[in-house]
Amino acid sequence: MFSYYAWYSVGSHFYWSKAFPLYGRDYQSVLEAIDKMEKNLPGFFYAGNHKGGLSVGKSIASGCKAADLVISYLDSSSDNMKPN
Ligand SMILES: Cc1cc2nc3c(=O)[nH]c(=O)nc-3n(C[C@H](O)[C@H](O)[C@H](O)COP(=O)(O)OP(=O)(O)OC[C@H]3O[C@@H](n4cnc5c(N)ncnc54)[C@H](O)[C@@H]3O)c2cc1C
């Protein structure tokens, strides 16, 4: 695979000159780790192309979804702080 996609590395970064890298074979474990972080860290929401698909359009959709979750979270947090 690496012979087809020309790449080189600088430090810890890989630069792909003819293609962009796709999800790896253990991608499911990445999704599970993201889910775990979101569950264990209230108020933390993950967005971007690691979750929900590659491409600018999908990343924007992922960001909008996360923004909705943040708004709901903040609304429910402020509701809990209101005096009864
Ligand atoms: C070569 C190439 C061609 C592509 N062509 C297309 C195309 O034609 N059409 C299309 O729809 N999609 C294309 N894509 C895919 C698309 O660019 C990505 O899916 C999309 O940009 C991902 O958006 P993102 O916001 O999740 O991540 P990114 O756009 O990668 O943004 C992440 C940001 O976080 C910053 N960052 C990273 N680490 C840290 C840190 N520790 N602290 C602070 N900031 C940090 C980075 O500098 C970057 O600005 C292409 C991708 C590549 C690589």
The ligand as an ORCA input file, in Angstrom:
! r2SCAN-3c Opt
* xyz 0 1
  C      -5.123     15.720      0.894
  C      -6.566     15.774      1.322
  C      -7.532     16.072      0.384
  C      -8.885     16.136      0.771
  N      -9.824     16.451     -0.157
  C     -11.118     16.594      0.206
  C     -12.104     17.018     -0.726
  O     -11.823     17.271     -1.900
  N     -13.383     17.126     -0.287
  C     -13.754     16.872      0.993
  O     -14.946     17.017      1.343
  N     -12.835     16.449      1.902
  C     -11.525     16.316      1.544
  N     -10.593     15.910      2.464
  C     -11.038     15.537      3.798
  C     -11.304     16.759      4.624
  O     -10.282     17.707      4.445
  C     -11.365     16.324      6.099
  O     -12.280     15.244      6.274
  C     -11.824     17.491      6.968
  O     -11.040     18.639      6.731
  C     -11.717     17.099      8.426
  O     -12.117     18.216      9.196
  P     -11.823     18.225     10.760
  O     -12.317     19.557     11.236
  O     -12.349     17.000     11.384
  O     -10.236     18.131     10.885
  P      -9.110     19.102     10.318
  O      -9.594     19.885      9.137
  O      -7.931     18.210     10.137
  O      -8.903     20.122     11.491
  C      -8.256     19.758     12.700
  C      -7.534     20.996     13.189
  O      -7.033     20.731     14.487
  C      -5.727     21.220     14.554
  N      -5.035     20.463     15.594
  C      -4.591     19.197     15.561
  N      -4.009     18.875     16.710
  C      -4.112     19.965     17.504
  C      -3.700     20.252     18.826
  N      -3.083     19.343     19.584
  N      -3.946     21.478     19.306
  C      -4.577     22.408     18.566
  N      -4.997     22.188     17.312
  C      -4.757     20.989     16.797
  C      -5.129     21.015     13.175
  O      -4.045     21.882     12.952
  C      -6.341     21.377     12.307
  O      -6.410     22.749     12.009
  C      -9.248     15.862      2.113
  C      -8.257     15.565      3.047
  C      -6.941     15.526      2.669
  C      -5.868     15.233      3.687
*
